[in-house]
């Protein structure tokens, strides 16, 4: 197959005398144009042809024909087309020489394209997938839009005559690599995502399983465990180098992804620890292991030798290897993608309410100084969120241009296909990845008008309202814990009014469906907030009703065809994250106050609180009734995270206590103390008597038998909670209601922990 520059074989003799008119594709319902491909079209040229032909047919009802031609027959084909009054659309290598020149003059990269149009012909050609993007540009000029995957997200105007204006348009992407990890690949190509996707991954390739040779794996305490590898073991290096060479022989690479496995469990042997730089990562709450991995990658590249100078290694800059190295300088052939999972995902770099984002920007700056190719592997979704409204246009318009200034080469960003809740964030992100100087306000105006039609004014204001709410929110707790704080009652009232206005004006048909899509997403938010508020009051019956309402709307969105508007299936964010964070506390709480079970007493949402970084509280008796001193303060639990109450991402131990009244009629009866969840492990005392330890399953409800410890009247409840592992941002401590209840079976009742209680604490 010939390259683009050899196919672009000379300016057409009639090119200098063509009339200054637009090109006609369809006129009065009849095809005027035909598509011209080279004799052996590549995948991008074939795709471009399909996109043009299919969309023109949807617009006009007319299907354009396509032909293939050899380069030597190009002039004669064009001359005959001119005589016949036809418009040839030359795709890719079936084009003219000045296209290559136009791209080269602007230092074109993969994805660059030129679209040239006059009355005699139309040419659309690009480097790599650029030909597809040239056709996307042409179709967008006609009013076609792909705001999200599927027919509901696609705007295709109806027209019997299609005319493309005269032009010579050349575009070059701002970033060489532009990919979302989640959404539909066809949609991504239409919004000009492309380039080589960053190939980084978790794990070291080529090693045998743990059982075959445990010495290859991490020493944690005094045992070898399978979570990570012992990098100082020379055999680990040998296995990895052998695997890289084998992959190259198979034609794979030259960029090979590798790195730590996802999660903790890094080797604690003295040889591995000597490879570290002595740095500490405050957000993962453990020593930084960046240096040991940079050392290891350097060793891999050195041992590959001169026969494999083309090999590059790609890894995620993530977790406790997110901070730059301080001891080892990375080989220039090491590439990384920054994945700041432990930092605020709501706000942009320059947002004054988000101090951690200045730190995030610093990470990009520092890695960019030592790494020739730095990518972004961040999060444009509200990670661990079941799928509630999360419009982050403010963040995208802030961060993407800054990353361009910092030299970031591309994107492979994690996003969830929760289209109902995130519109138009992904669309705006795609436009900014293509052109970091794009006019975001113009894009938003165009989106509202074309997507919502007569409802545009109301829906445009709704999007602005919800986007601004996140921008100005001082909260950034992970998952969906901050939904009531991002969207307080007065703001939700405004949003309801705007949605009602949009429903009145949108009319019937597609615009009504699109408004309803957003309204359904908002109803999920309303039901979720109402569930949390009812649960905080220990009104579990109402909380269960709100959960049922939430499920009904979510199931509707997940069932939409052909494209679910809320992620569905095995990896559904709604199913999995509701199960992980929110559903058990509501369902189990409801069960404990119904069916004959009797609520005896409820803890208030506000507790006395004391942090205990050295973890000495048990030894000094903070659990003892009447313990004095210590500067205890107050903190809310089930209605707010400790992140929002001054602790941000605190990791360590904290103590909670309060006094609750138990009516005398419950004394002598079987009483269970039930907690809707802690992050991540708790020990509980009632009136100075230790009654149990949670199973260590973060956010999962647990209960302990408090019968022998409870007395009539005032009872002091004390929790010691340890939060050492990053489960979600800023969610440590007690995260759900605490109650005492009398089970229906009385003395014969059994605890219903679905997981065994831990035997040790902390």
N, C-alpha and C positions, 0 to 999 in steps of 0.2 A: 504494500500500500504506500502510495506516495505521500510525502508530507504536505502540509498546507502551502508552504512557499513554492513547491514545484508545481502545484496545481494552479496557482495564481499566475497565469502565463501571458500576461500582456493586456494592456488597456484596450478595450474594444474600439475599433476604428470609428464607430459612430458615437462613442461616449462624449466626445467634445462638442457634438452638434445636437445632443438631445434637447428636447423642449423642457422648459422649466415648469413641469406640471407634476402632480401627484400620480401615484400608480394605482390603478383600479384592479381589485381582486374579484369583486362580484358587482354586477350592475343589473338592477331591476330583476333580481332573482336568477340571473344567469352567470355562469362562471366565465370570467375574463382571464383569470390567471391560471397558470399551471406550475407545479413544483418541479424543480430541476435538481437532481442528485448526481454525484459522480458515479461512475460505473460500479465501484465497490464502496458503497457508503459505510462509514463507521457507525458505532452505536449512537453517537451524539447527533450525527446527521439524520439517522433514521428516526430518532426520537423527535428532533426538531420538525421533521416532515409530518409525523403523526400529530404532533401538537397543533401545528398550523392547520392541517386538513380537518382534524376533528373539531377544533374550535370554530373554524369558519363555517363548518356544517351546522354546528349548534347555533351560531349567530344568524345564518341566512337560510339554512335548509339546503344549501348547495355544497356538493362535495367536489373539491378540486382534484384534478388528475395529477399524477406524478410520473416523471420520466427520468431515466438515467442517460447520461451522455458521456462520451469520451472527450477529453480535453481538445483534441484536434477538431471536433465537430461543434465546438461551442459557438464560434462566430456564425456559422451557417444556421444553427438553431435559433440564435437570437435574431438574425436577419429575417428568417421565415416568420418568427413570432411577430415581428414588427409589421410585416406585410399583412399578416392575418388579424392584426389588431388585438393580439394577445399579450399578456404580461407574464414573462417568465420570472419565477421566484428562485434565484440561485442560492442553494444552501451549501455551506461549508466550502469544500474544495472546488465545487462547481461555481466558482466566483471569479472576480477580477483582481488583478495584481495590486491595485492601490489599497485593497483591504489589508493585506499583509503589511504594507508600508505604513498605513495609518495606525495600526496596532503597534508596530515596532517603534515608531517615533515616540510613543508614549510609554516605552518600557513595559510593554504588555506582559501580563502573567496569565497563567491558566485561568480560563473563564472570561478573559477579555473578548470583546466583540466589536464589530462594526456593522451598522445597519445603514445601507445606502439605497436611496429611493429616488427614482425619476420616472418620467412617463413611459420609458421604454423597458425598464427592468427594475427588479428589486433584488438586492443581494443581502444575505444575512450569513455572516461567517465569523468564526471566532477560534480562539486557541482552546483546545480541549473541549470542555462542555460549553464554551462560549457561544457556539452556534445555537444551542438550545436557549441561551439567555437572550440572544438577538431576537428570536421568535417570541420569547416572553415579553420583551420590550415592545415589539410590534403589536402584540395582542393587547397589552396594557394601554397602548396609545388608542386602541379602539374601545376602551372602556372595560375590558375583561379584568377581573380581579380574583385572586385566590386568597381570601382572608383566613381561611382555615381549610383543612381537608374535607372532602365530600361536597355533594351538590349544595347543601345548605350554606356552605361557606364560599361558594363560587358565584361570582356575578358575571353573567354573559348577556350583553345587550342584544336585542333583536334588531336586525337591519337587513334590508333587501339589497342595499348597495354598500359595499365596503371599499373605502378609498384610504390609502395610506399617504400621508403628506410627504412632500419632497424633503429630503434630509440627507445628511451625512453625519450619523451619530456614532461616536466611538466611546465605549465605556470600559473601564478597568476596575476590578473589585478592590476595595480598600484592604481586604484581608485575603490571603491566598487560600485559606481553608475556612469554611463556613458551614458548620453542621450542628443541628440539634440531635441529641442522642435518641429522643423518643418519637417525635411525630412522624407521620406518613412520609416516605421517601419521595413519592411522586409530587406531593405538595411541596416538599423542600426544594426540589429541582425547579418548580414553577416560580418560586419566590427567590431563585438564584442562589440557593445553597449549593456548595460544590467544593472542588479542590480535593486534595488527598486528606482523608480523615486521620486525625491523630491516632496512632495505633497502640497507645499505652494500655497496660492491663495490670491486673494483680497477679502476683506469684512469679516464681523463678522457673523457667522452662527446663525440662529434661531431667528433673530429679526423680529418683525412685520414691515409692510411697514410704510413709513413716515406718511401717512395720518391717520393711526390708532393710532399713539402715537408720535407726533413730538418732545416731550421732550427727547426721546431716541437719538435724532440726534443733530448735531453740532449747536451751537450758533455762528453765524458769524455776527458781528455787533450787531444789535438788533433783528435779526430774526433767527429762526430755519430753517436750510436747510438740504437737504437730501444727501449731498455729503459724510459726515463722521458722526461719532457717538460721543455722549457725554459720554466718558469713565468713568467720575466720577459719573454718574447716577447709583445707585446700581441696578436698574432694568436691565440695559444693561448686567451687570455681570450675573444676574440670568438667563436671557434668553440664554446667551451663554453657561453657565454651563449645563443648562437643555438640550440644543441641543447636546452637547458633550456626555452626558450620554445616550441620545436616540440613537445616532450613535453607541456607543459602544454596546448597547443592540442588535443592528441590525448586529453586527459583523464587523462594519467598524472601521478603525483605525488600530493600536493604535495611529498612527501619524495623527493628525488633522491639516489641513491647515486653517489659518485665518490671519487677519491683516487689515490694513486700506483699504478702497476702493482706486482704482487707481485715482490719481489726488489730487487736493488741497481741501480746504474747511474744515480745522481742527477746532475743537471746541475752541472758545475763552472765554468760561465761566471761571470765576476766579478759580473754583475748578479744572478744567482740566489743566489750566496754572500752578497751583501750583504743579502738578505732573511732569512738565518738569524740566530739569536740568539746564536751563539757557544757553544752547549751541545754536550756530547759524550755519546753513549750508550754506556756501558761494556759493555752486553750485546750490542749489535750491532757494537761495535768500530768505530764511525765517527761522524762529526758528526751530531748530531740535525738532521733536516730538518723538524721539526714547524712551526717558525715560518714557513718559506716557504709551506707549504701552508695554514696558517691565514690568512696574508696573501692568498693566491690565492682561498680560499673567500670571504673578506670582499669581495674585489673582484668576484667573481661576483654576490653578493647585492646589492651596491651598484649594479652596472650593470643588474641586472634591473629596478630602479626600483620606483616605487609600484604599478605594475600587477600586480606579482607578489609582494606582501608575504606571501602565504601559503606561499611556497616555503621549504622547509628543505633543507639539505644534510647528508647522512649519510656518514661515513667511518669506516674502521677505524683505531683508535689502536693502532699495530702497528709492529713492526720498528724502524727508526731514526726513526720519528715516533711513538714511544710516550711519550716524556717530554713534560710540559706545555710550552707555549710560554713564552718569557721576553721576547719582544720585541713580539709582537702580541696584542691581546686579541680572542678570537673573538666574532663576531656571535652574539647569543643564538639565532639560527635555525640555527646549526651544531650538529648532534648527532653523537655519537661512540660507538663500541662498542670497549671496551678488549679487545685481543687480545694478552695478554702471552706470546707464543710463545717468547721467549728466556729465560723464567724457569721455575723448578722447577714441575713439573706433578703432583708426587706428594703434597706436603704442603699443609696449610691455613695460613691467615694467621698463626695464633697458635702454630704448631708451633715449639718451641725448637730443633729440629735443622735448620731451614730459614731461614737469615738472609735469603735473597732474598725470602721471602714478606712480610716486613715492608716491604720496598721495594715489592712489588706492592700492598699495602694503601695505602701512601703515594700511589701512582699514582692509585688510585680516589679517595682523599681530595682530591688536588690538582685532578684533572680535574673532580670534582664541584663544586668551588668556582667554576669559571669556565664551566661548561656546564650549562644548565638540564635537559637530558635526556642522561643517561649510561647506556649499556647495557653488557652483558657479552658479549663474543664470544670467550670463553676456550676451554679445552680440558679436557673431562672424560674424555678417552681418553688413553692413553699414546701420544702422537703418534709416528708412525714405528715403532710396535711391530707385529710381525706378528700379534699377537692372543693374548698370554699372560695369565694371571690378573692382573687389575688392579681390585681392589675398593677404592673410595675413599670409602666412606661417611664415614669420619673427616673427610675434607677437605670434603665437602659440608655436613655438619652444622656445620662451623666457618665456612665462607666465606659460604654463602647468607644466614644471618641477619645477618652483618656487612654484607654488601652492601645489605641492606634498611635498616640503620641509616645507611649512607652515602648513601642516596638513589638507588641504582641503580634505573632504571625497568623494566628487563627483561633478557631473556636470548635469545641466539641462539648456542648453544654447540655447538662441534664435538664430535661423538661418533661412534664407529664402530659399525656393527651387528655387533659381536662379542659376541653375547648370552651365549655359553657362558662367556666369560672375565670379563665385567663384572657379571653379576647379583650383587646387586640394585641396583647403583649408579644406573642411569638411573631406575628406579622410585622410589627414595628422593629423587633430585633433583627429579623431577616433583612429588612430594608437598610438598617444601620450597619449590619455586617457587610453588605454590598457597598454602601456609600456612607461612611461615618459622618459626612456632612449633610445627610438628608434632612429635609425640613420636616421635623416631626409634627409640628402643628398642622401643616398642610396634609400630611398623611392621615392624621386623626380626623380632620374635616372630611377628607375624601372617604375614609372608612365609614363614618357615620352616615354620610349622604347615600353612599352606594349600598351599604349593608342594611340600613334601616329605612331607607326611602322616606316616606312622609313622617316617620317617627324620629328622624335624624336629630332634630333640635333637642328633644327630651333625652334621647339615648347618648348623644354627644355630651350633654351635661352630666348624665349619670356616670359615664366613663371618667370624666374629669373629676367628679366628686369622689369616686372610689379610689382613683389613682392618687389624688391629693391626700386622702385619708391615710393611706399607707406612707406617703412621703413625709407627712407631718406627725405621724404617730411616734411617740417616744419609746414604744415597745418593740421588741424583736425576738421574743421567746419563740423557740422552734415549734414545729408541728402547728396546731391550730389553737393553742392555749390563749393567744392574744386576740382572737376574733372579737370578743366583747369590748376590748380596749381599742382596737383599730377602728371599730365601727360602733360607737356609742349610740344610745337610743335616739338622740336628736338627729344624728346623721342618717340612721336607718329610716327615720321618718321622712327625711328629704328624699332618700333613695326610693322609697315606696311611692311617693308622689310623682317622681319622674317616671317611674315604670308605668304607673297608671296613666299618665299623660301620653306616653308612647303607645300604650295599648289602644287608647282612644283614637289616636291619629294614624296609626300604621295601616289600618284597613285590614282586609282579608288577604290570604295568600302567603307568599314567601316572607314578606316583611313582618306579618303577624307571627309567623313561626320563629323568626329570628329574635323578635322582642320577647316572645314567650320563653325561648331558650335562656336568655339572660335573667328573666323573671324567675325561672325555676332555680337557677343557681342562687339567686338572692333568697328564695324561700328556704333553700337548704341552710343558708346562713341564719335566717330568722329562727328556724326550728332548732338549730344547733345551740344558738345563744340561749334560747328559751329553755332547752334541756339543761344547760349548765347552770342557769340561774335557779331553776327549780331544784336541781340537785344540791346546790349550795344551801338552800333552805331545808334540805332533807325531805322535800316533797317528791319522793321517788315515784309516786303514782303519776303525777303530772309529767315528771321527767321522762317516764317510759312512753307516755302518749306523744311527747315531742320527738322522741327517738323513732317511734313508729311513723310519724309524719315525715321525718327526715329520710327514713328508709324508703318510703313510698316515692318521694321525689327523686332520690338518687337512683332507685331502680328504674324509673322512667327514663332518666338520662342515659343510664348504662345500656338500656335496651334499644336505644334508637338505632335505626338502620339507614344506610349501610355503615355509617361511621358513628360509634357511640360518642356522645358528648361529654361523658364522664368515663374515665378509664375503666374498662371491664375485664372480666376474665381472671386468669390466675394471678396476674400482677396488679389487680385493681387497687388503686390507692384508697378508694372508699372502703372496700371490704377489709383490706389488710390493716389500714391505719385506724379505722374505727374499732376493729377487734383489738389492736395493740394498745390504744390510748384511752378510748372513751366508752365503748360499748359495755365492757364488763362491770364497771362501777355503776352504771345506770341500771342494767338488768339485774345484777345481784342485789343492789340496794332495794329495788322494787320487790324482789322476792323476799327480802328480809322484813318487810313491813306489811306483807299481804299473806293470804293463805293461812291465817291463824297465828302467824308470828306477830309479836306486839312490840312496838317501838317503846323503849323504856326511857331513853335520854339521848339528847343530841349535843355534840360539841359545837360550839360557836365557830364561825369562820375565822375568827381572830384569836391568835394564840400568843402567849408570852414566848419569846424566842431568843436564843443565844447561840452564836456560832462558836465552834470548838475546834480550831485548826489543829492543835496538838493532840486531839482525841483523848483528853484526860478527864472528861466530864464524869464518866462512870466511876473512876477511881476517887474523885473528890466528892462524890455523892450528889450530883445534880438531880438525881432521881428521887432523893429523899424528900418526903413531905415537909413543907415549911422551910426548905433550903433558902437562905438569905444571901443577898449580894449578887454580884456578877453582872450588873447593868443589863438585866433582861429588857428587851424591847418588845414591840408588838409586830406581828406579821399576819397577813391573810394567807389562806391556804388554797382552798378549792376554787376561789374566785380570782386568784392572781398568782403568778409565779414569783419566786424570790428574785428572779432577774429584774422584774419591774419594781422591786422594793429595795433597790440599792445594792444588791449583791451581784448583779450581772451574771457572769458565768462561774460563780464560786463553786469550787470543788472541795469537799472535806466533810466534816461532821457538824451537825447542828442539833440543838435541843429545842423541843416544844413542850409547853405545859399549859394546862388550864384546869379550872375546877368546874365540874358539872354536877347538877342536882339529880339525884335518883330518888323517885318517890318510894316511900317505905313499903308499898305493896309489892315491889319487885324484890325486896331483900329476902333471901332464902330461896328464890327461884333460880333456875338455870339462866345465866346471863352471858351473852357473847359480846365482846367488843369487836366491832367490824370496822375496817378502814377501807375506803374505796381505792386507795393506792398511794404508794410513796415512790420517790425516785432517789435511791434505788433499794435500800435495805434499812429495816427499822427494828429496834427493840422497844418493848412497851412495858411500862410500869403503871399499876393502879394502886394508889395509896401506899407507895413504896414497895409493893410486891411485884416482882418481875412476872409477867403473865404470858410472854411469848416473844418470838422473833419472826419477822416476816420471811417468806421464802426467797427473798432476793430477786424476785421477778419485778422489774421496774414497771410501775403504773398498774400492776395487777392487784385486785382486791385480796385481802386476807382477813382472817378473823382468829381471835384467841379466846379461850375460856376465861372469863373474868369473875366467875361466880364466887369464888372464895375471897376475892379481894374487894368486892364492892360492898358498901355499907349504905344505910339510909342517909339521905341528906347529901352533904358536899363530899365529892370524891375528886382527888387530884389525879389527872391523867398526864403521864409524861411519855414523850417519844424521843428517842435518840435516833437520828437518821444519818446514814452515811451515803454520800454521793461522790464516788470517785471516778466513775466511767461516764463518758459523754453519751447519754442516751438521747437527749435533745437539748437545745440551747436554753440554759437558764431554767430548767424545770426541776431542780433539786428539792428535796424535802417532801412534806405532805402535799399531795396534789388532788385530794378528793375528800369528801365528808367522812367524819368519824361518828359512829353511833354505838349505843348499847341497846341490844334487843333481847327479848325473851322468846326462845324458839317454841313452836307449837307443841313439840314433843316433850318439853320440859326436861326433866332429869335424864331422859333417854336420848336427847338430841345429840347429834354428832357434828363436829366441825366439818364444814364443806370446802376446805381448801382443795383446790384442784391440783396444787403442787405441794409437796411436803415442806413443812417449816424447816428453816435452816437450824443447824445445831450450834453454830458459832456466830459470834458478833464481835466486832464488825467484820 
